[in-house]
């Protein structure tokens, strides 16, 4: 593996479930359908083709055309939408919240991974077409998760009261945020472009869904990205049978709960509810609960009998919104989709859902981890070389990195492992003598061994501390470069906004460096 890469397993930033998924551990193979390899897409294509109707394709295309009719989408995006009418066309999907100015930079990595995989699949399965899809999480209601982003270690936050699905939220009042962004982004042609982009995004579009659609289209317009909003009556009409099943039979609670019992030793990402649906209106998104044979909308006076709610589903399916357990099912019902690309947390909750898909007779997609990058300036890369830091070393905890580099820089060996092993061997022999003579000495022998080993450890620590003082200037610079790339020990991609790195070639560079079938972090120099 090149020195500017580190495997996800060695990075220390992924939960055990994801590491075991990457390693194809036998104990979790029942949780997924097919492992992400180019070869496995052949069978996935065949299976999806047999289980996705032309009627669904036509409804999908009509909905996409309606959603995009007021947006200046590129010719290649329009062509991709039309291609979805063909039984030879399939999608690769990623999804994300409607974060202010796209939030952390990993949003870009998700889309780039999706686009790159479509290109790889076209090269390997040339008789088919592959369309990259960005699924906007427009029905989410947790505004606090999406109302801010970080730029140059400063949080830019949109202060606003929010109720209901965030995609329908008015962009009124973002003038002050635009001004704050303009002041922080600095000067120059790139800064001016980003200021104008921010203003066009949020001051010329009435709601957050339209604004996010415009922004993502603008950044990826040459790549044929198709953006879909699940908050759509015609698309929800395809999901009506599954909404009814959820309300009347509550199968997802039983099937996902059963899967969770198989996750012993792993962290559970999400837990199902008895009913995994929300009721939504413009300023309302609340859980549907079933009590005393009545369907109630939590925290409201709204309630329905069974016959009333069935009528509402048939007449107004757009009033029902799937939660995290059912949204993946909704996605796979309305899209001719082969694979979902997401982060570690997303893949972890998808791994809870296969049983539910099988119960509903919907094909489970291939699950793929998005690409991850650390972006460094050329100056930072040069500093790393001068300080003799490798890219994988940056992923160490800072005290581990400092200790490791201190030992490397020192002219003496700060490691008493050999001496400790010699003491253990010596006391092992003494212990044998004690056992053969006077067993009352055994405790004293063990105590003396522990004391001598502890003494060596203390000497080792004192020696390490002394050597840190000798190399303090170099070690401080090492800590400084790590802090620049891992702020507060956190991944850069989960904190910094894309605008901190943007140039006219930034998106193209990320797409070219992406390959979601390679499970490794990469260092990119800009």
C-alpha positions as CSV (number, residue, x, y, z in Angstrom):
1,X,0.0,0.0,0.0
2,X,1.4,3.5,-0.8
3,X,2.6,5.6,2.1
4,X,-0.1,8.2,1.4
5,X,-2.8,5.7,2.3
6,X,-4.0,3.9,5.4
7,X,-6.6,1.1,5.5
8,X,-9.9,1.8,7.3
9,X,-9.2,-1.0,9.6
10,X,-5.9,0.5,10.8
11,X,-7.2,4.1,11.0
12,X,-8.9,3.6,14.3
13,X,-11.9,5.6,13.2
14,X,-14.3,2.8,12.3
15,X,-16.4,0.6,14.7
16,X,-15.7,-3.1,14.9
17,X,-18.8,-4.0,12.9
18,X,-17.5,-2.1,9.9
19,X,-14.0,-3.5,10.2
20,X,-15.5,-7.0,10.3
21,X,-17.7,-6.1,7.3
22,X,-14.6,-5.0,5.3
23,X,-12.8,-8.1,6.4
24,X,-15.8,-10.3,5.3
25,X,-15.9,-12.0,8.7
26,X,-18.1,-15.1,8.6
27,X,-20.1,-14.1,11.7
28,X,-21.7,-11.1,9.9
29,X,-22.1,-12.4,6.4
30,X,-25.8,-13.1,7.0
31,X,-26.3,-9.3,7.4
32,X,-25.7,-8.4,3.8
33,X,-26.6,-9.7,0.4
34,X,-23.5,-9.3,-1.7
35,X,-20.0,-8.0,-0.9
36,X,-18.9,-5.0,-2.9
37,X,-16.7,-6.3,-5.7
38,X,-17.0,-5.4,-9.4
39,X,-17.7,-9.1,-10.1
40,X,-20.7,-9.2,-7.8
41,X,-22.5,-6.5,-9.6
42,X,-23.3,-8.9,-12.5
43,X,-25.6,-10.9,-10.3
44,X,-27.0,-7.8,-8.6
45,X,-27.9,-6.3,-12.1
46,X,-29.7,-9.5,-13.1
47,X,-31.6,-9.8,-9.9
48,X,-32.7,-6.1,-9.8
49,X,-33.7,-6.2,-13.5
50,X,-36.1,-9.0,-12.8
51,X,-37.6,-7.2,-9.8
52,X,-38.1,-3.6,-11.0
53,X,-41.1,-2.8,-13.3
54,X,-41.2,-0.5,-16.3
55,X,-44.2,1.2,-14.6
56,X,-42.1,2.2,-11.7
57,X,-39.5,3.5,-14.1
58,X,-42.0,5.8,-15.8
59,X,-43.4,7.2,-12.6
60,X,-39.8,7.8,-11.4
61,X,-38.8,9.6,-14.5
62,X,-41.9,11.8,-14.5
63,X,-41.3,12.7,-10.8
64,X,-37.6,13.6,-11.5
65,X,-38.6,15.7,-14.5
66,X,-41.1,17.6,-12.4
67,X,-38.6,18.1,-9.5
68,X,-36.0,19.5,-11.9
69,X,-38.2,21.5,-14.2
70,X,-37.3,24.9,-12.6
71,X,-33.5,24.1,-12.4
72,X,-30.8,24.6,-15.0
73,X,-29.7,21.0,-15.0
74,X,-27.0,19.9,-17.5
75,X,-27.6,18.0,-20.7
76,X,-25.9,15.0,-19.2
77,X,-28.1,15.0,-16.1
78,X,-31.2,15.4,-18.3
79,X,-30.0,12.5,-20.5
80,X,-29.4,10.3,-17.3
81,X,-33.0,11.0,-16.2
82,X,-34.3,9.9,-19.6
83,X,-32.1,6.8,-19.5
84,X,-33.9,5.6,-16.4
85,X,-36.8,4.6,-18.7
86,X,-34.7,1.9,-20.1
87,X,-34.5,-1.6,-18.4
88,X,-30.8,-1.4,-19.1
89,X,-30.3,1.5,-16.7
90,X,-29.6,1.2,-13.0
91,X,-28.7,3.6,-10.2
92,X,-25.9,3.9,-7.6
93,X,-27.2,6.0,-4.6
94,X,-25.9,8.0,-1.8
95,X,-27.9,10.1,0.6
96,X,-27.3,13.1,2.9
97,X,-29.0,15.7,5.1
98,X,-29.6,19.2,3.8
99,X,-26.8,20.7,5.7
100,X,-26.1,24.5,5.4
101,X,-23.7,24.9,2.5
102,X,-23.4,21.1,2.4
103,X,-21.9,20.9,5.9
104,X,-18.7,18.9,6.4
105,X,-16.6,18.2,3.3
106,X,-17.4,14.4,3.3
107,X,-20.7,15.3,1.5
108,X,-18.4,15.9,-1.5
109,X,-16.7,12.6,-1.0
110,X,-20.0,10.7,-1.0
111,X,-21.1,12.2,-4.3
112,X,-17.7,11.7,-5.8
113,X,-17.6,8.0,-4.7
114,X,-21.0,7.5,-6.3
115,X,-20.0,9.1,-9.6
116,X,-16.7,7.2,-9.7
117,X,-18.4,3.9,-9.1
118,X,-20.8,4.5,-12.0
119,X,-17.9,5.1,-14.3
120,X,-16.2,1.9,-13.2
121,X,-19.4,-0.1,-13.7
122,X,-19.8,1.3,-17.2
123,X,-16.3,0.2,-18.1
124,X,-17.0,-3.3,-16.8
125,X,-20.6,-3.7,-17.9
126,X,-20.7,-1.6,-21.0
127,X,-24.1,-2.8,-22.2
128,X,-25.8,-1.2,-19.2
129,X,-26.1,2.4,-18.0
130,X,-25.4,3.6,-14.5
131,X,-26.8,6.8,-13.0
132,X,-25.4,8.5,-9.9
133,X,-28.2,9.5,-7.5
134,X,-28.1,11.9,-4.6
135,X,-31.0,11.3,-2.3
136,X,-31.9,14.5,-0.4
137,X,-33.0,13.8,3.2
138,X,-35.6,16.5,2.9
139,X,-38.0,14.9,5.3
140,X,-35.7,14.9,8.3
141,X,-36.7,17.3,11.1
142,X,-33.6,17.7,13.2
143,X,-32.7,21.2,12.2
144,X,-29.9,21.5,14.9
145,X,-27.9,18.9,13.0
146,X,-27.8,20.8,9.8
147,X,-28.0,24.5,10.6
148,X,-24.3,25.2,10.7
149,X,-20.9,24.5,9.2
150,X,-17.3,25.2,10.0
151,X,-15.0,27.5,8.1
152,X,-11.5,28.3,9.3
153,X,-12.3,27.0,12.8
154,X,-15.3,29.3,13.0
155,X,-18.9,28.0,13.2
156,X,-21.3,29.7,10.8
157,X,-24.8,29.1,12.2
158,X,-28.3,29.8,10.9
159,X,-30.4,30.8,13.9
160,X,-34.1,30.0,13.1
161,X,-37.0,28.2,14.6
162,X,-37.8,25.1,12.7
163,X,-40.7,22.7,12.7
164,X,-41.6,19.9,10.3
165,X,-39.6,18.5,7.3
166,X,-36.4,20.6,6.8
167,X,-36.7,20.5,3.0
168,X,-39.8,22.7,3.2
169,X,-38.1,25.2,5.5
170,X,-38.1,28.7,4.1
171,X,-34.7,30.2,3.4
172,X,-35.9,33.6,4.5
173,X,-33.5,35.3,7.0
174,X,-30.3,33.9,5.6
175,X,-29.0,37.3,4.5
176,X,-27.0,37.7,7.8
177,X,-25.5,34.2,7.3
178,X,-24.4,35.2,3.8
179,X,-22.8,38.3,5.1
180,X,-20.9,36.4,7.8
181,X,-19.7,33.8,5.2
182,X,-18.5,36.6,2.9
183,X,-16.4,38.1,5.7
184,X,-14.8,34.8,6.7
185,X,-14.1,33.4,3.2
186,X,-11.5,36.2,2.4
187,X,-10.5,37.8,-0.9
188,X,-9.7,36.6,-4.4
189,X,-11.5,35.1,-7.4
190,X,-12.3,31.8,-5.7
191,X,-13.6,33.6,-2.6
192,X,-15.8,35.8,-4.8
193,X,-17.1,32.7,-6.6
194,X,-18.0,31.1,-3.4
195,X,-19.7,34.2,-2.0
196,X,-21.8,34.4,-5.2
197,X,-22.6,30.7,-5.0
198,X,-23.8,31.0,-1.4
199,X,-26.0,34.0,-2.3
200,X,-27.5,32.3,-5.3
201,X,-28.1,29.2,-3.3
202,X,-29.9,30.6,-0.4
203,X,-31.2,34.0,-1.5
204,X,-32.7,32.9,-4.8
205,X,-34.4,29.7,-3.7
206,X,-37.5,29.7,-1.5
207,X,-36.8,26.6,0.6
208,X,-33.9,24.4,1.8
209,X,-34.6,21.5,-0.6
210,X,-34.5,23.8,-3.6
211,X,-31.4,25.5,-2.3
212,X,-29.6,22.3,-1.7
213,X,-30.6,20.9,-5.1
214,X,-29.3,24.0,-6.9
215,X,-26.0,23.9,-5.0
216,X,-25.3,20.2,-5.6
217,X,-26.3,20.6,-9.2
218,X,-23.9,23.5,-9.6
219,X,-20.9,21.6,-8.1
220,X,-21.5,18.3,-10.1
221,X,-23.3,19.6,-13.2
222,X,-20.8,18.1,-15.6
223,X,-21.1,14.6,-14.0
224,X,-24.7,13.8,-14.7
225,X,-25.7,13.6,-11.0
226,X,-29.4,13.1,-10.6
227,X,-30.9,14.6,-7.4
228,X,-34.1,13.0,-6.0
229,X,-36.4,14.3,-3.3
230,X,-38.4,11.6,-1.6
231,X,-40.9,14.1,-0.4
232,X,-43.1,13.6,-3.5
233,X,-46.7,12.4,-3.7
234,X,-46.2,10.4,-7.0
235,X,-43.1,8.6,-5.6
236,X,-44.9,7.9,-2.3
237,X,-47.7,6.3,-4.2
238,X,-45.3,3.5,-5.1
239,X,-44.7,3.0,-1.4
240,X,-48.4,2.7,-0.4
241,X,-48.4,-1.1,0.1
242,X,-45.4,-0.9,2.4
243,X,-46.9,2.0,4.4
244,X,-50.0,-0.1,4.9
245,X,-48.0,-3.1,5.9
246,X,-46.1,-1.0,8.5
247,X,-49.2,0.4,10.0
248,X,-51.3,-2.8,10.1
249,X,-48.7,-5.6,10.6
250,X,-45.6,-3.7,12.0
251,X,-43.3,-6.3,10.4
252,X,-40.2,-4.0,10.4
253,X,-40.2,-3.9,14.2
254,X,-40.1,-7.7,14.5
255,X,-37.6,-8.3,11.7
256,X,-35.1,-5.6,12.7
257,X,-35.4,-6.5,16.4
258,X,-34.5,-10.1,15.5
259,X,-31.4,-8.9,13.6
260,X,-30.3,-6.8,16.5
261,X,-30.2,-10.0,18.7
262,X,-27.6,-11.3,16.2
263,X,-25.3,-8.2,16.8
264,X,-23.9,-9.4,20.2
265,X,-20.5,-7.8,20.7
266,X,-21.3,-4.9,18.2
267,X,-22.8,-1.5,18.8
268,X,-26.4,-1.2,17.6
269,X,-26.7,1.9,15.4
270,X,-30.5,2.3,15.4
271,X,-33.4,0.7,17.2
272,X,-36.8,0.2,15.5
273,X,-40.1,1.5,16.8
274,X,-43.4,-0.4,16.7
275,X,-44.4,1.9,13.8
276,X,-41.5,3.4,11.8
277,X,-43.5,6.2,10.2
278,X,-44.0,9.9,10.8
279,X,-47.0,12.0,9.9
280,X,-45.9,15.2,8.1
281,X,-47.3,18.5,7.1
282,X,-45.4,21.7,6.3
283,X,-44.6,22.5,9.9
284,X,-45.2,19.1,11.5
285,X,-43.3,15.8,11.5
286,X,-44.3,13.6,14.4
287,X,-44.3,9.8,15.1
288,X,-47.4,7.7,14.4
289,X,-48.2,5.6,17.4
290,X,-50.9,2.9,17.9
291,X,-52.9,2.9,21.2
292,X,-56.2,1.4,22.0
293,X,-56.9,0.5,18.4
294,X,-56.4,4.2,17.4
295,X,-53.6,5.6,15.3
296,X,-52.4,8.8,16.9
297,X,-49.9,11.5,15.8
298,X,-47.6,12.0,18.8
299,X,-47.8,15.4,20.6
300,X,-50.9,16.4,18.7
301,X,-54.7,15.8,18.8
302,X,-54.6,14.2,15.4
303,X,-55.9,10.6,15.4
304,X,-57.4,8.0,13.0
305,X,-59.3,4.8,13.0
306,X,-57.9,2.0,10.9
307,X,-60.3,2.7,8.0
308,X,-59.6,6.4,8.2
309,X,-55.8,6.0,8.0
310,X,-56.1,3.5,5.1
311,X,-58.1,6.1,3.2
312,X,-55.6,8.8,4.0
313,X,-52.7,6.6,2.7
314,X,-54.6,6.0,-0.5
315,X,-55.5,9.7,-1.0
316,X,-52.5,11.4,0.4
317,X,-49.5,9.1,0.7
318,X,-47.2,12.2,0.9
319,X,-48.4,12.7,4.5
320,X,-46.5,9.6,5.6
321,X,-42.7,9.8,6.0
322,X,-40.5,6.8,6.7
323,X,-38.0,7.0,9.5
324,X,-34.4,5.7,9.4
325,X,-35.6,2.1,9.5
326,X,-38.0,2.4,6.5
327,X,-36.3,5.1,4.4
328,X,-33.9,2.6,2.9
329,X,-36.8,0.4,1.9
330,X,-38.6,3.3,0.3
331,X,-35.5,4.2,-1.7
332,X,-35.1,0.7,-3.0
333,X,-38.8,0.4,-3.9
334,X,-38.7,3.5,-6.1
335,X,-35.2,3.3,-7.6
336,X,-33.6,0.6,-9.9
337,X,-30.8,0.7,-7.5
338,X,-27.8,-1.6,-7.2
339,X,-25.8,-0.2,-4.3
340,X,-25.9,2.3,-1.5
341,X,-22.7,4.3,-0.7
342,X,-22.5,5.8,2.8
343,X,-20.3,6.4,5.8
344,X,-19.5,3.9,8.6
345,X,-22.5,4.8,10.7
346,X,-24.9,4.5,7.7
347,X,-23.6,1.2,6.6
348,X,-23.9,0.0,10.2
349,X,-27.6,0.7,10.3
350,X,-28.2,-0.8,6.8
351,X,-26.6,-4.0,8.1
352,X,-29.6,-4.2,10.5
353,X,-32.2,-4.2,7.6
354,X,-31.6,-7.2,5.4
355,X,-34.2,-9.4,7.1
356,X,-36.8,-6.7,6.7
357,X,-36.1,-6.4,3.0
358,X,-36.4,-10.1,2.6
359,X,-39.8,-10.1,4.4
360,X,-41.0,-7.3,2.1
361,X,-39.5,-9.1,-1.0
362,X,-37.4,-6.1,-2.0
363,X,-33.8,-6.7,-3.3
364,X,-31.2,-5.6,-0.8
365,X,-28.5,-3.4,-2.3
366,X,-24.8,-3.8,-2.2
367,X,-23.4,-1.7,0.7
368,X,-20.3,0.3,0.0
369,X,-18.2,2.6,2.3
370,X,-17.7,6.1,0.8
371,X,-14.2,7.3,0.2
372,X,-12.3,9.2,2.9
373,X,-9.6,11.8,2.4
374,X,-7.3,14.0,4.4
375,X,-6.5,17.2,2.4
376,X,-3.2,18.9,3.0
377,X,-1.6,21.9,1.4
378,X,1.7,21.4,-0.4
379,X,3.4,23.4,2.4
380,X,2.0,20.9,5.0
381,X,3.1,17.9,2.9
382,X,6.6,19.4,2.7
383,X,6.6,19.9,6.5
384,X,5.6,16.3,7.0
385,X,8.6,15.2,4.9
386,X,11.0,17.4,6.8
387,X,9.6,16.2,10.1
388,X,9.8,12.5,9.0
389,X,6.1,11.9,9.5
390,X,4.3,9.3,7.4
391,X,0.6,9.7,6.6
392,X,-0.4,6.6,8.6
393,X,1.4,8.0,11.7
394,X,-1.0,11.0,11.7
395,X,-3.8,8.7,12.7
396,X,-2.1,7.8,16.0
397,X,-3.3,9.4,19.2
398,X,-1.1,12.5,19.8
399,X,0.7,11.1,22.8
400,X,1.4,7.8,20.9
401,X,2.7,9.8,18.0
402,X,5.0,11.9,20.2
403,X,6.3,8.9,22.0
404,X,7.0,7.0,18.8
405,X,8.8,9.9,17.2
406,X,10.8,10.6,20.3
407,X,12.1,7.0,20.2
408,X,12.9,7.3,16.5
409,X,14.8,10.6,17.0
410,X,16.8,9.5,20.1
411,X,20.3,8.2,19.8
412,X,19.7,5.7,22.5
413,X,17.2,2.9,22.7
414,X,14.3,3.8,24.9
415,X,12.8,0.4,25.2
416,X,13.5,-2.0,28.0
417,X,11.5,-4.9,26.6
418,X,14.5,-7.1,26.4
419,X,15.5,-6.3,30.0
420,X,12.0,-7.0,31.2
421,X,11.9,-10.3,29.4
422,X,15.2,-11.2,31.1
423,X,13.8,-10.4,34.5
424,X,10.7,-12.5,33.8
425,X,12.8,-15.5,32.8
426,X,15.0,-15.1,35.9
427,X,12.0,-14.9,38.2
428,X,10.4,-17.9,36.4
429,X,13.4,-20.0,37.5
430,X,13.4,-18.6,41.0
431,X,9.7,-19.4,41.2
432,X,10.4,-23.0,40.3
433,X,12.9,-23.2,43.1
434,X,10.5,-21.7,45.6
435,X,7.8,-24.2,44.6
436,X,10.2,-27.1,45.2
437,X,11.5,-25.8,48.6
438,X,9.3,-23.4,50.5
439,X,6.0,-22.5,48.9
440,X,5.5,-19.6,51.4
441,X,8.2,-17.8,49.3
442,X,6.1,-17.7,46.2
443,X,4.2,-14.5,47.1
444,X,7.5,-12.8,48.0
445,X,9.1,-13.9,44.7
446,X,6.1,-12.6,42.6
447,X,6.1,-9.3,44.6
448,X,9.8,-8.8,43.9
449,X,9.3,-9.5,40.2
450,X,6.5,-7.0,40.0
451,X,8.7,-4.4,41.9
452,X,11.6,-4.8,39.5
453,X,9.5,-4.6,36.4
454,X,7.8,-1.5,37.7
455,X,11.2,0.0,38.4
456,X,12.3,-0.6,34.8
457,X,9.0,0.9,33.6
458,X,9.6,4.0,35.7
459,X,13.2,4.3,34.3
460,X,11.9,4.0,30.8
461,X,9.3,6.8,31.4
462,X,12.0,9.1,32.9
463,X,14.3,8.4,30.0
464,X,11.5,9.1,27.5
465,X,10.6,12.3,29.2
466,X,14.3,13.4,29.1
467,X,14.5,12.7,25.4
468,X,11.3,14.6,24.8
469,X,13.0,17.7,26.2
470,X,16.0,17.2,23.9
471,X,13.7,17.0,20.8
472,X,11.0,19.3,22.1
473,X,11.1,21.8,19.2
474,X,10.7,19.1,16.5
475,X,8.0,17.3,18.5
476,X,6.0,20.6,18.9
477,X,6.1,21.0,15.1
478,X,4.9,17.5,14.7
479,X,2.0,18.1,17.1
480,X,1.2,21.3,15.3
481,X,0.9,19.7,11.9
482,X,-1.3,16.9,13.3
483,X,-3.5,19.5,15.0
484,X,-3.9,21.3,11.7
485,X,-5.1,18.1,9.9
486,X,-7.0,16.5,12.8
487,X,-8.6,19.3,14.7
488,X,-9.1,18.3,18.3
489,X,-8.3,14.7,17.3
490,X,-11.3,14.6,14.9
491,X,-11.3,13.7,11.3
492,X,-11.0,16.7,9.0
493,X,-13.7,15.5,6.7
494,X,-16.3,15.5,9.6
495,X,-15.5,19.1,10.5
496,X,-14.3,21.4,7.7
497,X,-16.5,22.7,4.9
498,X,-15.6,22.1,1.3
499,X,-15.2,25.9,0.8
500,X,-12.0,25.7,2.9
501,X,-10.3,23.7,0.1
502,X,-12.2,24.8,-3.0
503,X,-10.6,25.6,-6.3
504,X,-12.0,25.2,-9.8
505,X,-10.4,21.7,-10.0
506,X,-11.3,20.6,-6.5
507,X,-14.4,18.5,-7.4
508,X,-12.7,16.9,-10.4
509,X,-9.6,16.0,-8.2
510,X,-11.8,14.3,-5.6
511,X,-13.7,12.3,-8.2
512,X,-10.5,11.2,-9.9
513,X,-9.0,10.1,-6.6
514,X,-12.1,8.3,-5.5
515,X,-12.6,4.5,-5.7
516,X,-15.2,3.3,-3.1
517,X,-14.1,-0.3,-3.8
518,X,-10.8,0.5,-2.1
519,X,-11.3,0.7,1.6
520,X,-8.6,3.2,2.6
521,X,-8.0,6.8,3.6
522,X,-6.0,8.8,1.1
523,X,-3.9,12.0,1.5
524,X,-4.6,14.6,-1.2
525,X,-2.2,17.5,-1.6
526,X,-3.7,20.8,-2.9
